[in-house]
Amino acid sequence: MHWGKPQRLSTGPSLSWEHTRAAAGPSGSAFIVFAHVTTGNAPYDYTALYASRYDAASGTWTPEQPLQSQPGNLVRTSLAADEQGNAMAVWVQQTSAGNTLFASRFSAATGQWSRALQLTFPLDDAPTMRLAMSPTGDAVFIWTTLCKTLCKPAEHRVMAMRYAVASNRWIQPPVPLNSARDTPSYWPAAALDANGSVLVQWQQADPRGVQAIHGSGFNSDKLQWCSDSILSRTNYGAASTPAIAMDAAGNALAVWPQRVFTLSGEPMQGIDARRYDRASNSWQPSERIDSHVSDYGGMFNPSIVIATNTGDALAGWLYIPHPPPLTGAAEGRVYLAAKGEWDIRPRFDRSVDPNNPRLGGTVLGGFPVLASDPAGDQVAFWSQSDHTAWASYLYAPGSFRPPGAPAVRAGSGRARHHGGHGAERAGDGGVDGDRRGGRHPLGGALPVAAACFDVPHCCRAC
């Protein structure tokens, strides 16, 4: 196993990097969407969305294919794939009527992307959003929006729309999930099981006015959405930016940062986790899986992936303990389903002492992007402030290898071989189009580079 050499996907006009999304498909295949800044509608420049697919058998990317059926500047993009080789893209595009949601589906049977389909009436703002697919091809699209034109008075809404693979259609109309609509909602997260049941989470203020994690779900047996509830601890401080992953049986794990004060009054920020048990249809109590006394930055933007066959999971986040010069770290925690508990604390990035999870790295590690196959082999990938991209991997049942030589040096055009195991399901935990896409929370972009990893197994979205 090794990291392949980077390949140039486009020689066209300049790329708009913030719209780039990737998703893994079966047997080592992959999908990517990206945007060109084009003057095709001169004199006005706009960004146009394109897609390409990686074929593992030939080791090549297909020619780029435009997804938009009409010109219009891109605002947000999202991409997901299933274990059957299908994929789906959703984007917000500026039209003469306003910001409008469109979708296109890649069919593994035909090898083609469908014509762009308008999903909704134009929106009143630029939403944060999340697209997720099940292993079998069902999908859910979640977005947050300030509804003004169609809502009197105006309401802050969390909206959901499902795609049913059996009927090959989006289920209309979209459904509002949040009962409290007088405060803004942010950063939706979603996951599906093999039967098409859905769990959704988002960030919104609670009755105290403190940011909290709210959640809802869709029961595929009853074909109905459940009422929303608050999932984060209401006797703690603010909670934010949730991430969630679900195994094939419908069990799920969710993580988010949440603040609390110590007995001495010091602010502490940690990562809380909750497990959803499908058999009892209930969330287990919150558990703190990592914490630090927050003297400067804190813990940011967790992500989580789960082994669909075993229920083992890997969570990761960025920890910044000190002011500049920054010595942040890409940290994480492993969940072992057989024990029903969180286990080892992998430290992803290079560090003065890689065995000390409280010691800052020699360079700032970026938000880790994670992947897991159904058997539980897991990969972490992140960029660092010295313009290198790194990877670390875990073989089930739980032994992380330390990071090796840089897999890719951003901007160098070269890749070095890096041993590892296949990644089948991945998730960045971030919300498409928000500040998580390779940007440091204190300002400034982190380096981003990519190479294709040779994977022999069936893959899920990343």
C-alpha positions as CSV (number, residue, x, y, z in Angstrom):
1,M,0.0,0.0,0.0
2,H,1.2,3.5,-0.8
3,W,0.2,7.0,-1.5
4,G,0.0,7.6,-5.3
5,K,1.5,10.5,-7.1
6,P,-0.6,13.6,-7.4
7,Q,-2.4,14.0,-10.7
8,R,-3.4,17.2,-12.4
9,L,-7.2,17.1,-12.9
10,S,-7.7,20.3,-14.8
11,T,-5.8,22.6,-17.0
12,G,-8.6,25.1,-17.5
13,P,-9.2,28.5,-15.9
14,S,-8.2,29.2,-12.3
15,L,-9.7,27.0,-9.6
16,S,-11.9,28.3,-6.8
17,W,-10.4,26.1,-4.0
18,E,-13.2,26.7,-1.4
19,H,-15.7,24.6,-3.4
20,T,-13.5,21.5,-3.6
21,R,-15.1,18.4,-2.1
22,A,-14.1,14.7,-2.2
23,A,-15.9,11.4,-1.5
24,A,-14.7,7.8,-1.5
25,G,-16.5,5.1,-3.5
26,P,-16.3,1.3,-3.7
27,S,-13.1,-0.6,-4.4
28,G,-10.8,2.4,-4.2
29,S,-12.8,4.7,-6.5
30,A,-13.4,8.3,-5.6
31,F,-15.3,11.4,-6.6
32,I,-14.3,15.1,-6.5
33,V,-16.1,18.3,-7.3
34,F,-14.4,21.6,-7.8
35,A,-15.0,25.0,-9.4
36,H,-13.5,27.1,-12.1
37,V,-13.5,30.9,-12.1
38,T,-14.7,31.5,-15.7
39,T,-15.4,34.4,-18.0
40,G,-17.8,32.4,-20.1
41,N,-20.6,34.8,-19.2
42,A,-18.5,37.9,-19.9
43,P,-18.3,40.6,-18.8
44,Y,-19.2,39.0,-15.4
45,D,-16.9,36.3,-14.0
46,Y,-18.5,33.5,-12.0
47,T,-17.6,30.1,-10.6
48,A,-18.8,26.9,-12.4
49,L,-19.0,23.5,-10.8
50,Y,-17.3,20.4,-12.3
51,A,-16.9,16.8,-11.3
52,S,-14.4,14.0,-11.9
53,R,-14.3,10.3,-10.9
54,Y,-11.2,8.3,-10.0
55,D,-11.2,4.8,-11.5
56,A,-9.1,2.5,-9.3
57,A,-8.8,-0.2,-12.0
58,S,-7.1,2.1,-14.4
59,G,-5.6,4.5,-11.8
60,T,-6.9,7.5,-13.7
61,W,-9.4,10.4,-13.3
62,T,-12.2,10.8,-15.8
63,P,-12.4,14.1,-17.7
64,E,-14.1,16.9,-15.8
65,Q,-17.8,17.2,-16.4
66,P,-19.9,20.4,-15.8
67,L,-22.8,19.9,-13.3
68,Q,-24.6,23.2,-13.7
69,S,-27.4,23.4,-16.3
70,Q,-27.4,27.2,-16.2
71,P,-24.7,29.8,-15.4
72,G,-24.5,31.3,-11.9
73,N,-22.0,31.9,-9.3
74,L,-21.5,29.2,-6.7
75,V,-22.1,29.9,-3.0
76,R,-21.9,26.5,-1.3
77,T,-21.1,22.9,-2.4
78,S,-21.5,19.5,-0.9
79,L,-20.7,15.9,-2.0
80,A,-21.3,12.4,-0.7
81,A,-21.1,8.8,-2.0
82,D,-22.5,5.4,-1.1
83,E,-21.0,1.9,-1.1
84,Q,-22.6,1.0,-4.4
85,G,-20.6,3.5,-6.5
86,N,-23.3,6.2,-6.7
87,A,-22.6,9.8,-5.6
88,M,-24.5,13.0,-5.2
89,A,-23.6,16.7,-5.3
90,V,-25.7,19.6,-3.9
91,W,-24.9,23.2,-4.3
92,V,-26.2,26.7,-3.8
93,Q,-26.0,28.8,-6.9
94,Q,-26.9,32.5,-7.6
95,T,-29.7,32.9,-10.0
96,S,-31.8,35.8,-11.1
97,A,-34.3,34.8,-8.5
98,G,-31.8,34.5,-5.7
99,N,-29.6,31.8,-4.0
100,T,-31.0,28.5,-5.2
101,L,-30.3,24.8,-4.3
102,F,-29.5,22.4,-7.1
103,A,-28.6,18.7,-7.0
104,S,-27.1,16.1,-9.4
105,R,-26.7,12.4,-8.9
106,F,-24.0,10.1,-10.4
107,S,-25.3,6.7,-11.3
108,A,-22.9,3.8,-11.1
109,A,-25.1,1.9,-13.6
110,T,-24.8,4.5,-16.4
111,G,-21.5,6.2,-15.4
112,Q,-23.2,9.6,-15.8
113,W,-24.2,12.6,-13.7
114,S,-27.8,13.6,-14.0
115,R,-29.0,17.0,-15.2
116,A,-29.1,19.5,-12.4
117,L,-32.3,19.5,-10.5
118,Q,-33.6,22.6,-8.6
119,L,-34.6,21.4,-5.1
120,T,-36.3,24.4,-3.5
121,F,-37.5,28.0,-4.0
122,P,-34.7,30.6,-3.8
123,L,-33.3,31.1,-0.3
124,D,-33.1,34.4,1.5
125,D,-29.4,33.8,2.6
126,A,-26.4,31.6,2.1
127,P,-27.0,28.6,4.3
128,T,-24.6,26.3,6.1
129,M,-25.4,22.8,4.9
130,R,-24.6,19.1,5.0
131,L,-25.2,16.2,2.6
132,A,-24.9,12.6,3.7
133,M,-25.6,9.2,2.1
134,S,-26.3,5.7,3.5
135,P,-24.3,2.7,2.4
136,T,-27.3,1.7,0.1
137,G,-27.8,5.0,-1.6
138,D,-30.5,6.9,0.4
139,A,-29.5,10.5,1.2
140,V,-30.4,13.4,3.4
141,F,-29.6,17.1,2.8
142,I,-29.7,19.5,5.8
143,W,-29.4,23.3,5.7
144,T,-29.8,26.2,8.0
145,T,-31.5,29.4,6.8
146,L,-33.2,32.6,7.8
147,C,-36.6,32.3,6.1
148,K,-38.0,35.8,5.4
149,T,-39.8,35.7,2.0
150,L,-42.0,32.7,2.8
151,C,-42.1,33.1,6.6
152,K,-44.1,35.9,8.3
153,P,-42.6,36.7,10.7
154,A,-39.1,35.7,9.7
155,E,-37.8,32.4,11.2
156,H,-34.4,30.7,11.7
157,R,-35.0,27.3,10.3
158,V,-33.1,23.9,10.1
159,M,-34.5,22.3,7.0
160,A,-34.2,18.6,5.8
161,M,-34.9,16.9,2.5
162,R,-34.5,13.2,1.9
163,Y,-33.6,11.3,-1.3
164,A,-35.1,7.8,-1.6
165,V,-33.0,5.6,-3.8
166,A,-35.9,3.1,-4.3
167,S,-38.0,5.7,-6.1
168,N,-35.0,7.8,-7.4
169,R,-36.5,11.0,-6.2
170,W,-36.2,13.8,-3.6
171,I,-39.1,13.7,-1.1
172,Q,-40.9,17.0,-1.2
173,P,-41.6,19.3,0.6
174,P,-38.6,20.0,2.8
175,V,-39.2,19.6,6.5
176,P,-38.3,22.1,9.2
177,L,-36.6,20.3,12.1
178,N,-36.2,23.0,14.8
179,S,-39.0,24.0,17.1
180,A,-37.2,27.1,18.4
181,R,-36.9,29.5,15.5
182,D,-36.2,32.9,17.1
183,T,-32.4,32.3,17.2
184,P,-29.9,31.5,14.4
185,S,-28.9,27.8,13.9
186,Y,-25.5,26.7,12.5
187,W,-23.3,23.8,11.4
188,P,-25.7,20.9,10.7
189,A,-24.4,17.3,10.9
190,A,-26.1,14.2,9.6
191,A,-25.7,10.4,9.3
192,L,-27.8,7.5,7.9
193,D,-27.9,3.8,8.5
194,A,-28.3,1.1,5.9
195,N,-32.1,1.2,6.2
196,G,-32.3,5.0,5.6
197,S,-32.9,6.1,9.1
198,V,-31.4,9.5,9.8
199,L,-29.9,11.4,12.8
200,V,-29.4,15.1,12.5
201,Q,-27.7,17.6,14.8
202,W,-27.0,21.4,14.7
203,Q,-25.9,24.3,16.9
204,Q,-28.4,26.7,18.3
205,A,-29.0,28.7,21.5
206,D,-30.9,26.9,24.4
207,P,-33.5,28.7,26.6
208,R,-30.6,30.1,28.7
209,G,-29.3,31.9,25.6
210,V,-26.2,29.6,25.6
211,Q,-25.2,27.8,22.4
212,A,-26.2,24.1,22.6
213,I,-26.4,21.0,20.4
214,H,-29.9,20.2,19.2
215,G,-30.9,17.0,17.4
216,S,-33.7,15.3,15.5
217,G,-34.1,12.1,13.5
218,F,-36.0,10.3,10.8
219,N,-37.4,6.9,11.5
220,S,-37.5,4.9,8.3
221,D,-39.8,2.2,9.7
222,K,-42.5,4.8,10.5
223,L,-41.5,7.2,7.7
224,Q,-41.6,10.2,10.0
225,W,-39.4,12.8,11.5
226,C,-39.1,13.0,15.3
227,S,-39.4,16.2,17.4
228,D,-36.1,17.9,18.2
229,S,-34.4,18.0,21.6
230,I,-31.3,19.4,23.2
231,L,-28.5,16.8,23.3
232,S,-25.6,18.7,25.0
233,R,-25.4,19.2,28.7
234,T,-27.6,22.1,29.8
235,N,-25.7,22.7,33.1
236,Y,-22.4,23.3,31.2
237,G,-21.2,26.2,29.0
238,A,-21.5,26.7,25.3
239,A,-21.4,23.7,22.9
240,S,-20.7,24.0,19.2
241,T,-19.9,22.4,15.8
242,P,-21.3,18.8,16.3
243,A,-20.1,15.8,14.2
244,I,-21.9,12.5,14.0
245,A,-21.3,9.0,12.4
246,M,-23.5,5.9,12.3
247,D,-22.9,2.2,11.7
248,A,-24.9,0.0,9.4
249,A,-27.1,-1.2,12.3
250,G,-28.2,2.3,13.2
251,N,-26.0,2.9,16.3
252,A,-24.3,6.3,16.3
253,L,-21.7,8.4,18.0
254,A,-21.7,12.2,18.2
255,V,-19.0,14.5,19.4
256,W,-18.8,18.3,20.0
257,P,-16.7,20.8,22.0
258,Q,-18.3,22.1,25.2
259,R,-17.1,24.5,27.8
260,V,-17.2,24.1,31.6
261,F,-15.7,25.8,34.6
262,T,-13.5,24.0,37.1
263,L,-14.1,24.2,40.9
264,S,-11.5,26.9,41.0
265,G,-13.4,28.9,38.4
266,E,-11.0,28.3,35.5
267,P,-12.6,27.9,32.1
268,M,-12.1,24.4,30.6
269,Q,-13.0,23.3,27.1
270,G,-13.4,19.6,26.3
271,I,-14.8,17.2,23.8
272,D,-18.1,15.6,24.8
273,A,-19.5,12.4,23.2
274,R,-22.9,10.7,23.2
275,R,-23.8,7.3,21.8
276,Y,-27.2,6.6,20.2
277,D,-28.4,3.0,20.8
278,R,-30.7,1.8,18.0
279,A,-32.2,-1.1,20.0
280,S,-33.5,1.1,22.7
281,N,-34.0,4.2,20.5
282,S,-32.3,6.4,23.0
283,W,-29.2,8.5,23.6
284,Q,-26.9,7.4,26.4
285,P,-25.5,10.1,28.8
286,S,-22.8,12.5,27.7
287,E,-19.3,11.5,28.3
288,R,-16.2,13.8,28.3
289,I,-13.5,12.1,26.2
290,D,-10.9,14.9,26.4
291,S,-10.5,18.2,28.1
292,H,-7.9,21.0,28.6
293,V,-7.8,24.1,30.8
294,S,-8.3,26.7,28.1
295,D,-5.7,29.4,28.6
296,Y,-5.8,30.6,25.0
297,G,-7.4,28.8,22.2
298,G,-9.2,25.6,23.0
299,M,-10.5,22.6,21.0
300,F,-12.0,23.1,17.6
301,N,-14.2,21.4,15.0
302,P,-14.2,17.7,15.8
303,S,-14.9,15.1,13.2
304,I,-15.8,11.4,13.6
305,V,-15.9,8.3,11.5
306,I,-17.3,4.8,12.3
307,A,-16.6,1.3,11.1
308,T,-20.0,0.3,9.6
309,N,-19.5,-3.4,10.4
310,T,-18.0,-3.2,13.9
311,G,-19.2,0.1,15.4
312,D,-15.6,1.1,16.3
313,A,-15.0,4.8,15.8
314,L,-12.3,7.4,15.5
315,A,-12.8,11.0,16.6
316,G,-10.3,13.9,15.9
317,W,-10.0,17.6,16.5
318,L,-7.6,20.5,16.6
319,Y,-6.3,21.6,20.0
320,I,-4.6,25.0,20.4
321,P,-3.3,25.5,23.9
322,H,-1.1,28.6,23.7
323,P,-0.8,32.0,22.0
324,P,1.6,32.6,19.1
325,P,4.0,31.0,18.3
326,L,1.2,28.4,18.1
327,T,1.9,24.9,19.2
328,G,-1.4,23.3,18.3
329,A,-2.0,19.6,17.9
330,A,-4.3,17.3,15.8
331,E,-5.6,15.0,18.6
332,G,-8.2,12.3,18.8
333,R,-9.8,9.4,20.6
334,V,-10.7,5.8,19.6
335,Y,-14.0,4.1,20.6
336,L,-14.1,0.3,20.9
337,A,-17.6,-1.0,20.4
338,A,-16.8,-4.4,22.0
339,K,-15.9,-2.7,25.2
340,G,-18.5,0.0,24.9
341,E,-15.9,2.6,25.9
342,W,-13.5,5.2,24.6
343,D,-10.0,3.9,24.6
344,I,-6.6,5.1,23.3
345,R,-5.8,8.8,22.6
346,P,-4.0,8.9,19.3
347,R,-1.8,12.0,18.7
348,F,-1.8,12.5,15.0
349,D,0.7,15.3,14.4
350,R,4.5,15.6,14.8
351,S,5.4,16.5,18.4
352,V,8.4,17.0,20.7
353,D,7.0,14.1,22.6
354,P,4.4,12.1,20.6
355,N,3.5,10.0,23.8
356,N,2.5,13.1,25.7
357,P,-1.0,14.2,24.6
358,R,-0.6,17.5,26.4
359,L,2.6,18.6,24.7
360,G,2.3,21.0,21.7
361,G,3.6,20.0,18.3
362,T,6.6,21.5,16.7
363,V,4.3,23.0,14.1
364,L,0.6,23.6,14.0
365,G,-1.4,20.6,13.0
366,G,-4.6,21.3,11.0
367,F,-8.0,19.9,11.4
368,P,-7.7,16.1,10.8
369,V,-9.7,14.5,8.0
370,L,-10.6,10.9,9.1
371,A,-11.6,7.7,7.3
372,S,-12.6,4.2,8.4
373,D,-13.5,1.1,6.5
374,P,-16.3,-1.3,7.6
375,A,-13.7,-3.5,9.4
376,G,-12.3,-0.7,11.5
377,D,-9.0,0.2,9.7
378,Q,-8.7,3.9,10.0
379,V,-6.7,6.8,8.5
380,A,-6.1,10.4,9.7
381,F,-4.9,13.0,7.2
382,W,-4.0,16.6,8.0
383,S,-1.9,19.6,6.9
384,Q,0.7,21.4,9.0
385,S,1.9,25.0,9.0
386,D,5.3,24.0,7.5
387,H,3.4,23.3,4.2
388,T,3.4,19.5,4.5
389,A,0.6,17.0,4.4
390,W,0.7,14.0,6.7
391,A,-1.1,10.7,7.3
392,S,-1.3,8.2,10.1
393,Y,-3.2,4.9,10.2
394,L,-4.6,2.4,12.6
395,Y,-5.0,-1.4,12.1
396,A,-7.9,-2.9,13.9
397,P,-8.2,-3.5,16.8
398,G,-6.4,-0.3,17.8
399,S,-2.7,0.3,17.3
400,F,-1.9,3.7,15.7
401,R,1.3,4.0,13.8
402,P,3.2,7.3,14.3
403,P,3.2,9.7,11.3
404,G,6.0,9.1,8.9
405,A,7.6,11.3,6.2
406,P,5.3,13.9,4.7
407,A,2.9,12.3,2.2
408,V,2.7,15.5,0.1
409,R,4.5,18.8,0.4
410,A,1.9,21.4,-0.6
411,G,2.9,23.1,-3.7
412,S,5.8,20.8,-4.5
413,G,4.1,18.6,-6.9
414,R,5.7,15.5,-5.4
415,A,4.5,12.7,-3.2
416,R,6.4,10.2,-1.1
417,H,5.2,6.7,-0.5
418,H,3.6,6.2,2.8
419,G,2.5,2.7,4.0
420,G,-1.0,2.3,5.3
421,H,-4.3,0.5,5.1
422,G,-7.3,1.3,3.1
423,A,-9.8,3.9,4.1
424,E,-13.5,3.2,3.4
425,R,-15.5,5.8,5.1
426,A,-14.3,9.3,5.8
427,G,-15.7,12.5,7.2
428,D,-14.3,15.9,7.9
429,G,-16.9,16.7,10.4
430,G,-17.1,20.2,9.0
431,V,-20.1,21.8,7.4
432,D,-19.7,22.4,3.7
433,G,-19.0,26.0,2.9
434,D,-18.1,27.1,6.4
435,R,-14.8,28.1,8.1
436,R,-13.7,24.5,8.6
437,G,-12.4,24.0,5.1
438,G,-8.6,24.2,5.8
439,R,-8.7,27.5,7.7
440,H,-7.2,28.2,11.0
441,P,-9.8,29.4,13.6
442,L,-7.6,32.4,14.4
443,G,-7.2,33.4,10.8
444,G,-5.1,32.4,7.9
445,A,-5.3,29.4,5.5
446,L,-3.7,26.1,6.3
447,P,-2.0,24.2,3.4
448,V,-4.0,21.7,1.6
449,A,-2.8,18.9,-0.7
450,A,-4.2,15.6,-1.9
451,A,-3.0,12.3,-3.3
452,C,-5.0,9.2,-4.1
453,F,-4.5,6.3,-1.7
454,D,-4.7,2.8,-3.1
455,V,-7.7,1.1,-1.4
456,P,-8.7,-2.5,-2.1
457,H,-12.0,-2.4,-0.2
458,C,-15.5,-0.9,-0.5
459,C,-15.6,2.8,0.5
460,R,-17.9,5.3,1.9
461,A,-18.2,9.1,1.7
462,C,-15.4,11.3,3.1
